[in-house]
């Protein structure tokens, strides 16, 4: 299969050009500096690493783990000679904000701001290098000595701050630069996965850490840990690209352009009150910001150490080995008010106190001990919103664990569906662009529809940023159909989606436009466009570009809509009757085919929510629509045959992305290429962390889509953007094949639940959470949230697990044991899918709701009880699949219809017994 070049301006071409324009000056300057004194290095060997430091600054150049081939380096050593000047951060740089006693104003200092040669000092015992770095910090009232040492076989970075003045010095900002090689700029996909890393924080105070994972998901992983109590991980501060009017860098900023190929570097903040009281005043941070006070003649030391974990899954055992407090939340850190969670703590010292912030938001109850030295607690959500547990241990060590309390899952989803089909419903027969009726993007700050945006797709019902609202509305109907909502959506689907967004006839039939809205001030009536917006931008597409059919990423959205309408019509009485189920499934299949013929270039990559094509093909086969099934399968196999030739078979219209992996994984599994599926799975694990924090746990890395689909438009680590739930889909599938991998299930479930945290009390769903400390809020528009809810809808399920340490636990449901019988009551948003891990049994429903599942551990018998019938659901359609190699097959005494056991529902709950072979 050949992939012809994209014919129109794309995100990739526009922003790569922008990135190149920024990078060029830095590269040119490097040609004059590579042989300067600043390019000289000092080489050292530790038990774990080969280390090099810049001779003039003693900042770190290279941190290469031993035994890892291919020239891998956690530090961006390949950029060293390009980054020798001012405003180029390295590991070992220090940012300070201080003031003397009696002063109100803060003074700012950074070793990276204006490079000055440091004063080398005699090395203490065990030290690799030591220096007085005060000269590089400007007019600082403190003396600062930095030491690189090996302590207990581990590399340690230490700063000693001394106060030679007669006044107490308040340190309101202390940031240790965390500079690792997350720079993808200028690298191709294979190189990036082999040599680059991503890193994520656990802002857990004394128990906090930074984990640095290789992009390919292989070990080792690097952990940065507090070595001293003063090095508590209080806050995670981005190092931005600020410039003065004369284009010189501002203090606390780096010259490396932040864009879609470079997320940026960060500071590990041990103290941040000086920022919280000024630039970030009034913004609730993850932890309470503090200051460090150094009295006259006194000194204090702040130190972190660098530890290797053999693999990503061994991060927590590595933390325990190094005597760090460890928290494991099951199923995670998003707690619906009707579904308590378990918390397990492991620490070298006893728990002295657990406080809840805000008071009453959580109810924490001790639940005894389990083997391995773990303490168990039950955590119940009481007050909606962010919550924090402040754990104090007997030695004074402090740990914070970050939770989000939500409404019950079914209620949150119901409110979202209502909000989308009422507040976000647009009805205007005179709309200039023909967008009525539709479900449009909504601005929560103004509580109005976004009818105009100079990113025309946002107001144009296509692309992720414009299709997000209506996609969420239809995906809600997959498991929770509401007759009124379905009827409204059908009006949109059969008059606006079909015929306006998607071509309904002619040679371009089934093609999907990039936007229904466009910018044509000459061809449209005066006053059509909001003059307060800047329309002289690349994203204000004219008619031609808006009508272009060549972006493959726009095709999964209508395909998913038609597929869901098919399933609602097929499995529910009197719903989605605007067209026949055959018409809806045909449209889904033809949209899949059209993507391959009308937008072929980007089909060489996996598509966001592209796994819908797998589901469409499976339904075509089951419905015996053989011709369409064969055509779709052949087209998809052509893509897979291409992917098989690649080491890392997932690219994007972006230089790096986290959206295509799910589809690639699912097709690799479908066509039996398990080795490539495994590679894809491990790459997902690299950018999808398990951390005791609701915002980061299962939050697949995204950092540029606020530019395309957010109101606050900037490069920023997005928490629970659509990558979270989309990447959960393959991880859940992988877990069902290997249910001993609890770590992977935790990551997947974190992503699944993350997609519900975006929904507010009234049902508005935000695109993602702004993680930077100057914001700390949900973005004000829906943007591309619909892709997130797609991932949630197709993977929402409850998992019954028995872990050798933590015992019986439910992911998405409540567990109760009586003798040999374990009763599992699902509380997930769908209640249509349950996995019984000890039996390797995957129970799925096409219609109906699961009230409870009883699993007899002695006999293997599984009894599934269903809710009573409703007006549109007279039958439950049940499939029981053994997903683990060697697991027993299950069967039931029930008629088979539509490829599933058909269970007639009545006025009261009924039960179906599944028996192992």
C-alpha positions in Angstrom: 0.0 0.0 0.0 1.3 3.5 -0.9 0.4 6.6 1.0 0.3 9.6 -1.2 1.3 13.0 0.3 -1.3 15.1 2.0 -2.4 17.9 -0.3 -3.3 20.6 2.1 -1.8 22.6 4.9 -1.8 20.4 8.0 -1.0 20.7 11.7 2.3 19.0 11.1 3.6 21.2 8.3 2.5 24.4 9.9 3.9 23.8 13.4 7.1 22.0 12.2 7.9 25.0 10.2 7.3 27.2 13.2 9.5 25.0 15.4 12.3 25.1 12.8 12.2 28.8 12.7 12.8 28.9 16.4 15.5 26.3 16.5 17.7 27.7 13.7 19.4 30.5 15.7 20.5 28.1 18.5 22.0 25.7 16.0 23.9 28.4 14.2 25.3 29.7 17.4 26.6 26.3 18.4 28.9 26.2 15.4 31.0 28.9 17.1 31.0 27.3 20.6 31.6 23.6 20.2 35.4 24.0 20.8 35.1 26.7 23.5 36.1 26.2 27.1 32.4 25.9 27.9 32.3 22.7 25.8 34.9 20.9 28.0 33.6 18.1 30.3 34.6 16.1 33.3 34.0 12.3 33.2 33.0 10.1 36.1 31.8 6.6 36.7 29.3 5.5 39.4 27.9 2.1 40.1 24.9 2.9 37.9 26.0 5.5 35.5 28.6 7.0 33.3 28.4 10.7 34.2 29.8 13.8 32.6 29.7 17.4 33.9 30.4 20.6 32.1 33.8 21.8 33.5 32.9 25.5 33.8 29.5 25.1 35.5 29.7 21.6 36.9 26.2 21.0 35.6 25.3 17.6 34.2 25.9 16.9 30.5 25.4 13.1 30.4 23.7 10.5 32.6 24.1 7.2 30.7 22.9 4.1 32.5 25.4 1.2 32.3 24.5 -1.8 30.3 22.1 0.0 28.0 23.1 0.0 24.4 22.5 2.3 21.5 24.1 5.3 23.1 21.1 5.9 25.3 21.4 8.8 27.7 18.8 10.1 30.2 20.3 13.6 29.7 20.1 15.6 26.4 23.9 15.2 25.8 23.4 15.3 22.0 22.2 18.9 22.5 25.1 20.0 24.7 27.2 22.0 22.3 24.0 23.6 20.9 23.0 24.7 24.5 26.1 26.3 26.0 24.9 29.8 26.6 22.6 31.7 28.8 19.1 30.4 29.3 20.1 26.8 28.6 19.1 24.7 31.6 20.9 21.5 32.7 20.5 19.1 35.5 22.3 20.7 38.4 21.0 24.2 37.8 19.2 25.9 40.6 16.4 28.5 40.7 15.9 30.6 43.8 13.4 33.3 45.0 14.5 34.9 48.2 14.0 37.9 50.5 15.6 39.2 53.7 13.7 39.5 56.9 11.6 42.7 56.9 11.4 43.0 53.1 8.3 42.5 51.0 9.8 42.2 47.5 11.4 39.0 46.3 14.6 38.7 44.3 15.0 36.1 41.6 18.1 34.1 40.9 19.0 31.3 38.5 22.3 29.6 37.7 21.0 29.2 34.1 20.1 32.8 33.5 23.6 34.3 33.1 26.3 31.7 32.9 29.3 32.4 35.2 32.2 30.0 35.8 31.7 28.4 39.2 34.5 28.2 41.7 35.6 24.5 42.0 36.1 23.4 45.6 38.1 20.6 47.2 36.0 17.4 46.9 34.6 16.0 50.2 34.9 12.3 50.7 32.8 10.4 48.2 32.2 13.5 46.1 32.7 13.6 42.3 32.8 17.4 42.2 32.0 20.4 44.3 31.7 24.0 43.6 30.7 27.4 45.1 28.0 28.4 42.6 27.1 31.7 44.3 28.7 33.8 41.5 26.3 32.3 39.0 23.3 33.4 41.1 23.8 37.1 40.8 23.5 39.3 43.9 22.3 36.6 46.2 22.4 37.1 50.0 23.2 33.4 50.5 26.2 31.3 49.7 25.4 28.1 47.8 27.6 25.1 47.3 26.7 22.3 45.0 28.1 18.8 45.3 27.9 15.7 43.1 28.6 12.6 45.2 28.1 8.9 45.4 26.3 8.0 48.7 25.5 4.3 49.4 26.3 3.6 45.8 23.8 6.1 44.4 24.4 9.4 42.6 23.4 12.3 44.8 23.0 16.0 43.9 23.3 18.3 46.9 22.9 22.0 47.4 24.0 23.6 50.7 22.6 27.1 51.3 24.4 29.2 54.0 23.3 32.6 55.4 26.4 34.9 56.0 24.1 37.9 56.7 22.7 39.3 59.9 19.1 38.7 58.9 17.0 35.6 58.4 16.6 34.8 54.7 13.3 33.5 53.5 13.5 31.2 50.5 10.1 31.4 48.9 11.2 29.5 45.8 13.7 26.7 45.4 13.6 24.8 42.2 16.0 22.1 41.1 16.0 21.9 37.3 14.9 18.5 36.1 16.4 18.3 32.6 16.1 15.0 30.8 16.1 14.1 27.1 12.5 14.7 26.1 13.5 16.7 23.1 12.0 15.1 20.0 12.8 18.0 17.7 14.8 16.9 14.7 14.4 13.2 15.4 12.5 10.6 13.4 10.1 8.3 15.1 12.4 5.3 15.5 15.3 7.4 16.9 13.0 9.2 19.3 11.7 5.9 20.7 15.2 4.5 21.1 16.9 7.5 22.7 14.4 9.9 24.2 12.5 9.8 27.5 9.4 11.3 29.2 9.1 12.1 32.8 6.2 12.5 35.2 6.0 13.9 38.8 4.5 12.5 42.0 4.2 15.7 44.0 3.9 13.8 47.2 6.2 15.9 49.5 8.8 13.6 51.3 7.3 10.6 49.5 7.4 12.4 46.1 9.5 11.3 43.2 10.1 11.9 39.5 9.9 8.9 37.1 11.8 9.1 33.8 10.7 6.4 31.4 12.3 5.6 28.0 9.9 6.2 25.1 10.1 2.6 24.0 8.9 1.3 27.4 12.1 -0.7 28.1 14.1 -0.6 31.3 15.7 0.9 33.1 13.5 3.7 34.4 15.2 6.5 36.3 13.8 7.7 39.7 14.7 11.0 41.3 14.1 10.8 45.0 14.4 13.1 48.0 17.7 12.5 49.8 16.9 15.0 52.5 13.7 16.0 54.2 14.2 19.5 52.8 13.9 18.1 49.3 10.2 17.5 49.6 8.5 17.5 46.2 6.0 20.3 46.8 5.3 21.6 43.3 6.2 21.0 39.6 7.0 24.2 37.8 7.5 24.4 34.1 10.5 26.1 32.6 9.0 28.3 29.9 10.2 30.3 26.9 9.7 33.9 28.2 11.4 36.7 26.4 11.9 40.4 27.1 11.1 43.1 24.6 14.6 43.0 23.3 14.2 39.2 22.7 16.6 38.3 25.5 15.4 35.4 27.7 13.7 36.2 30.9 14.9 34.6 34.1 13.5 31.2 34.9 13.1 30.5 31.1 14.9 28.3 28.6 15.7 29.1 25.0 14.7 25.7 23.6 11.4 26.2 21.8 8.5 24.5 23.4 6.2 23.0 20.8 4.7 19.7 19.8 8.2 18.2 19.6 9.3 19.5 22.9 7.1 19.7 26.0 9.7 21.6 28.0 11.8 21.1 31.1 10.6 21.4 34.7 11.7 22.4 38.2 11.3 20.2 41.2 10.1 22.8 43.7 10.9 22.1 47.3 9.4 25.5 48.3 7.0 27.7 46.2 5.3 30.2 48.5 7.1 33.1 46.9 5.3 32.2 43.6 2.0 31.2 45.2 1.7 34.5 46.9 2.5 36.5 43.7 2.1 35.2 40.2 -0.2 32.3 41.3 -2.1 34.2 44.0 -5.5 32.7 44.6 -4.8 29.4 42.7 -5.2 26.2 44.7 -2.0 24.2 44.2 -1.5 20.4 44.6 0.2 21.0 48.0 0.3 23.9 50.4 3.2 26.1 49.3 5.8 26.8 51.9 9.0 28.8 52.5 12.4 27.8 53.9 13.9 30.1 56.5 17.6 30.2 57.0 18.8 32.1 60.1 22.0 34.2 60.3 25.0 32.0 60.4 22.9 28.8 59.7 22.9 26.6 56.7 20.6 23.9 55.2 21.1 21.2 52.7 18.7 20.1 49.9 19.6 16.9 48.1 18.1 14.4 45.6 19.4 11.1 44.5 19.1 9.1 41.3 18.0 5.5 41.4 17.4 3.0 38.6 14.3 0.7 38.5 14.9 -2.3 36.3 11.5 -1.9 34.6 8.5 0.4 34.7 6.5 -2.2 36.6 9.2 -2.4 39.3 9.1 1.3 40.2 7.1 0.7 43.4 9.3 -2.2 44.6 12.3 -0.1 43.9 10.9 2.7 46.0 10.3 0.3 48.9 13.8 -1.0 48.5 15.1 2.5 49.1 12.9 3.0 52.2 10.5 5.4 50.5 6.8 5.6 51.6 4.7 4.0 48.9 0.9 4.4 48.3 -1.1 2.1 46.1 -4.8 3.1 45.5 -7.1 0.4 44.2 -8.7 0.8 41.9 -7.2 4.3 41.8 -7.6 7.9 43.0 -10.9 8.9 41.3 -13.6 8.0 43.9 -17.3 8.2 42.9 -19.5 8.8 45.9 -21.1 5.4 45.6 -17.9 3.4 45.2 -15.3 3.5 48.0 -11.7 2.7 47.2 -8.9 0.9 49.0 -5.6 2.5 49.9 -2.5 0.5 50.7 0.5 2.2 52.4 4.0 0.8 52.8 6.5 2.8 54.8 9.6 2.2 57.0 7.8 4.0 59.9 4.3 3.7 61.4 1.5 6.1 60.3 1.1 8.8 62.9 -1.8 10.7 61.4 -3.9 11.0 58.3 -5.6 14.4 57.7 -8.1 15.1 54.9 -8.0 18.4 52.9 -10.5 19.9 52.6 -11.9 18.5 55.8 -14.8 16.1 55.2 -14.1 15.6 51.5 -13.0 12.0 52.1 -13.8 9.5 54.9 -10.8 7.3 55.7 -11.2 4.1 57.7 -8.4 1.8 58.8 -9.0 -1.8 57.4 -6.1 -3.7 59.0 -2.9 -5.0 57.6 -2.1 -7.3 54.7 1.0 -9.4 54.1 4.2 -7.7 53.0 4.0 -4.9 55.5 1.1 -3.0 53.9 -1.5 -1.1 55.8 -5.0 -1.0 54.3 -7.5 1.8 54.5 -11.0 2.3 53.0 -11.4 5.7 51.3 -15.0 7.0 50.6 -15.8 10.1 48.6 -18.0 12.6 50.4 -17.6 16.0 48.8 -17.3 16.5 45.1 -14.0 17.9 43.8 -10.3 17.7 44.5 -9.2 16.2 47.8 -5.9 15.3 49.5 -4.7 13.0 52.2 -1.9 14.3 54.3 -0.1 11.3 55.8 2.4 11.9 58.6 4.7 9.1 59.7 6.3 8.6 63.1 9.6 10.1 62.0 7.9 13.2 60.7 8.0 12.2 57.1 5.0 13.6 55.1 3.2 12.2 52.2 0.3 13.6 50.2 -2.1 11.5 48.1 -4.3 13.3 45.6 -7.9 12.2 45.0 -10.8 13.4 42.9 -14.3 12.8 44.2 -17.0 12.5 41.5 -20.6 11.8 41.2 -21.6 8.1 40.6 -20.5 7.1 37.2 -24.0 6.5 35.8 -25.2 9.9 37.1 -22.2 11.8 35.7 -22.8 10.2 32.3 -26.5 10.9 32.4 -26.0 14.5 33.2 -23.4 14.8 30.4 -25.9 13.4 27.9 -28.6 15.9 29.0 -26.2 18.8 29.0 -25.0 18.0 25.5 -28.5 17.6 24.0 -30.0 20.7 25.7 -27.4 23.4 26.6 -25.2 22.5 23.7 -28.0 21.9 21.2 -28.0 24.4 18.3 -31.1 25.2 16.4 -31.0 28.0 13.8 -32.4 27.4 10.3 -30.8 30.6 9.2 -27.2 29.6 10.2 -24.9 31.0 7.6 -22.9 27.8 7.4 -25.7 25.3 7.6 -24.8 23.9 11.0 -28.3 23.5 12.3 -29.5 21.4 14.0 -26.3 20.2 15.8 -24.5 19.7 19.1 -21.8 22.4 19.3 -18.8 23.2 21.4 -19.7 25.1 24.6 -17.8 27.8 26.6 -18.3 27.2 30.3 -17.0 30.6 31.3 -19.6 32.4 29.2 -22.2 29.6 29.2 -22.7 30.0 25.5 -22.2 28.0 22.4 -18.9 28.7 20.6 -20.4 29.8 17.3 -17.2 31.5 16.1 -13.5 30.6 16.5 -10.6 31.5 14.3 -9.7 27.8 14.5 -12.7 27.3 12.2 -13.0 23.6 12.9 -13.9 24.4 16.6 -17.1 26.1 15.4 -17.2 23.9 12.3 -18.4 20.6 13.7 -15.4 18.6 12.4 -11.8 17.8 13.4 -11.5 16.7 17.0 -12.0 20.2 18.3 -15.3 20.6 16.6 -16.7 17.1 16.5 -16.0 16.5 20.2 -19.4 17.6 21.4 -21.5 15.5 19.1 -19.2 12.5 19.3 -19.6 12.5 23.1 -23.4 12.8 22.7 -23.6 9.7 20.5 -21.1 7.6 22.4 -23.1 8.2 25.5 -25.9 6.3 23.8 -23.8 3.2 23.2 -24.4 1.8 26.7 -26.9 4.3 28.1 -29.4 5.1 25.3 -32.0 7.7 26.1 -34.9 7.9 23.6 -35.1 11.7 23.6 -31.4 12.2 23.2 -31.2 9.5 20.5 -34.0 11.2 18.6 -32.3 14.6 18.7 -29.0 13.1 17.6 -30.7 11.4 14.7 -32.0 14.8 13.6 -28.4 16.1 13.6 -27.0 12.9 12.0 -29.4 12.6 9.1 -29.5 16.3 8.2 -26.2 17.9 9.3 -23.7 15.2 9.7 -25.0 13.5 6.6 -24.9 16.1 3.9 -23.0 18.9 5.6 -20.1 17.4 7.4 -20.1 14.2 5.4 -20.8 14.2 1.6 -24.0 12.4 1.0 -23.9 11.9 -2.8 -21.8 12.1 -5.9 -18.2 11.0 -6.5 -17.1 12.3 -3.1 -19.8 10.4 -1.2 -18.8 9.5 2.3 -15.9 12.0 2.3 -15.6 14.1 5.5 -15.0 17.8 5.4 -12.4 19.4 7.6 -14.9 22.1 8.7 -18.4 23.2 7.9 -17.4 26.7 8.9 -14.9 28.7 6.8 -13.5 32.2 6.5 -14.6 34.0 3.4 -15.3 37.7 4.2 -15.8 38.5 0.5 -18.3 35.8 -0.2 -20.3 35.9 3.0 -22.7 38.7 4.1 -21.2 41.6 6.0 -21.2 41.0 9.7 -20.9 37.2 9.4 -17.6 37.1 11.2 -16.8 38.3 14.7 -14.4 41.3 14.2 -12.9 40.9 17.6 -11.2 37.7 16.5 -7.9 37.6 14.5 -8.8 35.9 11.2 -5.4 36.4 9.7 -4.1 33.0 11.0 -3.5 29.7 9.2 -6.3 28.1 11.1 -9.0 30.4 9.6 -9.4 28.1 6.6 -11.0 29.4 3.4 -13.8 27.6 1.7 -11.4 25.3 -0.2 -9.4 24.2 2.8 -12.5 23.8 4.9 -14.1 21.6 2.3 -11.0 19.4 1.9 -11.6 15.7 2.4 -8.0 14.7 2.9 -7.5 14.4 6.6 -8.0 10.8 7.7 -8.4 11.7 11.4 -11.8 13.3 10.6 -13.3 9.9 9.5 -13.4 7.9 12.7 -15.9 10.4 14.3 -18.8 9.9 11.8 -17.9 6.2 11.5 -18.3 5.9 15.3 -21.6 7.8 15.1 -23.1 5.6 12.4 -21.8 2.4 14.2 -23.4 3.5 17.5 -26.7 4.3 15.8 -26.6 0.9 14.2 -26.1 -0.8 17.6 -28.8 1.3 19.3 -31.3 0.4 16.5 -30.3 -3.3 16.4 -30.5 -4.0 20.1 -33.2 -1.7 21.4 -36.8 -1.5 20.4 -38.1 1.7 19.0 -34.8 3.7 19.1 -32.7 5.1 16.3 -35.4 4.4 13.8 -34.7 7.3 11.5 -32.9 4.9 9.2 -32.6 1.1 9.2 -29.8 -0.6 11.1 -28.5 -1.8 7.7 -28.2 1.8 6.5 -26.3 2.9 9.6 -23.9 -0.1 9.6 -23.4 0.5 5.8 -22.6 4.1 6.4 -20.1 3.1 9.1 -18.4 0.7 6.7 -18.4 3.0 3.7 -16.9 5.8 5.9 -14.1 3.4 6.7 -13.5 2.7 3.1 -13.7 6.4 2.1 -11.0 7.2 4.6 -8.7 4.9 2.7 -9.5 6.3 -0.7 -10.2 10.0 -0.1 -7.7 10.6 2.7 -5.0 7.9 2.3 -1.8 9.7 3.4 -2.3 9.7 7.2 -3.9 6.2 7.2 -0.3 5.0 7.4 -0.7 6.0 11.0 -3.1 4.8 13.6 -6.1 7.0 14.1 -7.6 8.4 17.4 -10.6 6.1 18.2 -9.5 4.1 15.1 -10.3 0.9 17.0 -13.9 1.6 15.9 -13.0 0.2 12.6 -12.2 -3.1 14.3 -15.7 -3.1 15.9 -17.3 -2.2 12.6 -15.6 -5.1 10.8 -16.6 -7.5 13.6 -20.2 -6.5 13.3 -20.2 -6.7 9.5 -19.0 -10.2 9.8 -21.5 -11.1 12.4 -24.3 -9.6 10.3 -23.0 -11.6 7.3 -22.5 -8.4 5.2 -19.7 -10.3 3.6 -18.8 -8.1 0.7 -18.4 -5.0 2.8 -16.6 -7.0 5.5 -14.1 -8.3 2.9 -13.5 -4.8 1.5 -12.9 -3.3 4.9 -10.7 -6.2 6.0 -8.5 -6.0 2.9 -8.0 -2.3 3.3 -7.1 -2.6 7.0 -4.7 -5.5 6.2 -2.8 -3.3 3.8 -2.2 -0.8 6.6 -1.1 -3.7 8.9 1.3 -5.0 6.3 3.0 -1.6 6.3 3.1 -1.4 10.1 4.7 -4.9 10.3 7.8 -3.4 8.5 8.3 -0.8 11.2 10.2 -1.0 14.5 7.7 1.3 16.1 4.5 1.1 14.0 2.7 4.2 15.1 3.3 7.7 13.8 1.0 10.6 13.4 0.4 13.9 11.7 2.5 15.1 14.6 6.2 14.2 15.0 5.2 12.2 18.1 1.8 11.3 19.3 -0.1 9.2 21.8 -3.3 8.7 19.7 -2.6 6.0 17.1 -1.2 3.3 19.3 -4.6 2.0 20.3 -5.7 1.3 16.8 -2.3 -0.2 15.8 -2.5 -2.5 18.8 -6.0 -3.6 18.1 -5.3 -4.4 14.4 -2.1 -6.2 15.3 -4.1 -8.4 17.7 -6.8 -8.9 15.1 -4.4 -10.1 12.5 -2.4 -12.2 14.9 0.8 -10.2 15.1 1.3 -10.4 18.9 4.9 -9.3 18.9 4.1 -5.9 17.4 1.1 -5.6 19.7 3.4 -6.2 22.6 5.8 -3.4 21.4 2.9 -1.1 21.1 1.6 -2.0 24.6 5.0 -1.3 26.2 5.3 2.1 24.5 1.9 3.1 26.0 3.1 2.1 29.4 6.1 4.5 29.0 3.9 7.6 28.6 1.0 6.4 30.8 2.0 6.5 34.5 0.7 4.9 37.7 1.1 7.6 40.3 -0.8 8.3 43.5 -2.5 11.3 42.0 -5.8 11.4 40.2 -4.5 13.9 37.6 -1.4 11.9 36.5 -2.6 8.3 37.2 -3.4 6.8 33.8 -3.0 10.2 32.2 -1.5 9.5 28.8 1.0 12.2 27.8 -0.5 15.1 25.7 0.9 18.6 25.7 -0.2 20.5 22.5 -3.9 20.0 21.9 -4.9 23.1 23.9 -3.6 24.9 20.8 -6.2 23.2 18.7 -9.1 22.5 20.9 -8.7 24.5 24.2 -9.8 28.0 25.2 -6.5 28.7 27.0 -4.4 27.9 24.0 -0.8 26.9 24.8 1.8 24.1 25.1 1.1 22.5 28.4 1.0 19.0 30.0 -2.7 18.2 29.7 -4.2 16.0 32.4 -6.9 13.5 31.2 -7.0 14.7 27.7 -8.5 12.1 25.3 -5.3 10.1 25.2 -6.0 8.8 28.7 -9.1 6.7 27.8 -8.1 5.9 24.3 -4.9 4.3 25.5 -6.8 2.5 28.2 -8.5 0.4 25.5 -5.5 -1.6 24.5 -4.2 -1.9 28.0 -7.5 -3.4 29.2 -7.4 -5.8 26.3 -3.8 -6.8 27.2 -4.8 -7.2 30.8 -7.6 -9.6 29.9 -5.0 -11.8 28.2 -2.6 -11.5 31.1 -4.5 -10.9 34.3 -1.5 -11.2 36.6 -0.4 -7.8 35.5 -2.2 -5.6 38.1 0.1 -2.6 37.3 -1.2 -2.5 33.8 -4.8 -2.7 35.0 -4.2 0.2 37.4 -2.9 2.3 34.6 -5.8 1.4 32.3 -8.4 2.1 35.0 -6.8 5.4 35.8 -7.3 6.4 32.2 -10.8 5.2 32.1 -11.9 7.0 35.2 -9.9 10.1 34.2 -12.3 10.7 31.4 -15.1 11.2 34.0 -13.2 13.8 36.0 -13.7 16.2 33.1 -17.5 16.2 33.7 -18.7 18.9 36.2 -21.8 18.6 38.4 -24.2 19.9 35.8 -22.8 17.7 33.0 -20.4 20.0 31.1 -17.3 18.1 30.0 -14.0 19.9 29.5 -11.3 19.0 27.0 -8.6 18.5 29.7 -7.2 19.9 33.0 -4.5 22.7 32.9 -1.7 21.4 35.0 0.6 24.5 35.1 0.6 26.2 38.5 -0.7 29.5 37.1 -3.9 27.8 36.0 -4.8 24.5 37.8 -8.3 24.3 36.3 -10.4 22.6 33.6 -10.3 24.2 30.2 -13.4 26.3 29.6 -14.5 24.5 26.4 -15.4 21.0 25.4 -13.0 20.9 22.5 -12.0 17.4 21.7 -13.5 15.7 24.8 -15.7 13.5 22.6 -12.7 11.4 21.7 -12.1 10.9 25.4 -15.6 9.7 26.0 -15.4 7.4 23.0 -12.6 5.6 24.8 -14.6 5.5 28.0 -17.7 4.2 26.3 -16.1 1.3 24.5 -14.1 0.2 27.5 -16.2 0.9 30.5 -16.4 -2.3 32.6 -15.9 -3.7 36.0 -13.0 -6.1 36.9 -13.0 -8.6 39.7 -9.5 -9.4 40.7 -7.8 -11.5 43.4 -4.2 -10.3 44.0 -1.7 -12.4 46.0 -1.0 -9.4 48.3 -4.0 -7.2 48.2 -6.7 -9.9 48.0 -10.1 -9.6 46.4 -10.6 -6.2 44.9 -13.0 -4.6 42.4 -12.2 -2.2 39.7 -15.5 -0.5 39.1 -17.6 -2.5 41.5 -18.2 -3.6 45.1 -16.9 -7.0 46.2 -18.5 -9.2 48.9 -17.4 -12.7 49.8 -19.6 -15.3 51.5 -17.9 -18.7 51.8 -16.7 -19.7 48.4 -19.0 -17.2 46.5 -17.7 -13.8 45.6 -20.5 -11.4 44.7 -19.5 -8.5 42.5 -21.9 -5.5 42.0 -20.8 -3.3 39.1 -20.9 0.5 39.5 -19.3 1.5 36.3 -21.1 3.8 33.8 -22.1 1.0 31.5 -22.8 -2.1 33.6 -22.5 -4.1 30.4 -19.1 -5.7 30.8 -17.5 -7.6 33.6 -14.2 -9.5 33.7 -13.7 -12.3 36.2 -9.9 -12.4 36.4 -9.4 -15.7 38.2 -11.6 -17.4 35.6 -10.2 -15.5 32.6 -13.9 -14.8 31.7 -15.0 -11.7 29.8 -18.8 -11.2 30.0 -20.2 -8.6 27.7 -23.7 -7.3 26.9 -25.0 -5.7 23.7 -28.2 -4.7 25.6 -29.4 -4.9 29.2 -27.7 -4.0 32.5 -25.8 -6.2 34.9 -27.1 -5.9 38.4 -24.6 -8.4 40.0 -22.3 -11.3 39.2 -21.7 -14.2 41.6 -18.6 -16.2 41.1 -18.3 -19.5 42.9 -14.6 -20.1 43.4 -15.1 -23.8 44.3 -17.1 -24.8 41.2 -16.3 -21.9 38.8 -20.0 -21.3 38.2 -20.8 -17.7 37.3 -24.3 -16.3 37.8 -25.2 -13.0 36.1 -28.2 -11.1 37.3 -29.8 -8.5 35.0 -31.8 -5.4 35.7 -35.5 -5.6 34.8 -36.6 -4.8 31.3 -37.4 -1.2 30.3 -39.6 0.1 27.4 -36.7 -0.2 24.9 -34.8 -3.2 26.2 -36.9 -6.4 26.3 -33.8 -8.7 26.1 -30.2 -8.9 27.2 -27.7 -10.1 24.7 -24.8 -11.9 26.5 -21.4 -13.1 25.3 -19.0 -15.1 27.5 -15.5 -15.3 26.2 -12.4 -17.0 27.7 -9.6 -14.5 27.1 -6.7 -16.2 28.9 -4.8 -18.9 27.2 -5.8 -22.2 28.7 -8.9 -20.8 30.5 -12.0 -22.9 30.5 -14.8 -22.0 28.1 -18.1 -21.1 29.6 -21.6 -21.8 28.2 -25.2 -21.2 29.2 -28.6 -22.8 28.5 -30.2 -20.0 26.6 -31.1 -19.4 22.9 -28.6 -17.7 20.7 -29.6 -14.6 18.7 -27.3 -12.1 16.9 -24.3 -14.2 18.0 -25.1 -13.9 21.7 -27.2 -15.6 24.4 -30.6 -13.9 24.4 -32.1 -13.5 27.8 -35.7 -12.3 28.0 -36.1 -9.7 30.7 -39.1 -9.1 32.8 -40.6 -6.9 35.5 -38.1 -8.3 38.0 -34.4 -9.1 37.7 -33.5 -12.4 36.1 -30.4 -14.5 36.3 -28.3 -16.4 33.7 -25.9 -19.2 34.9 -22.6 -19.6 33.1 -20.9 -22.9 33.6 -17.3 -23.9 32.8 -16.6 -26.7 30.5 
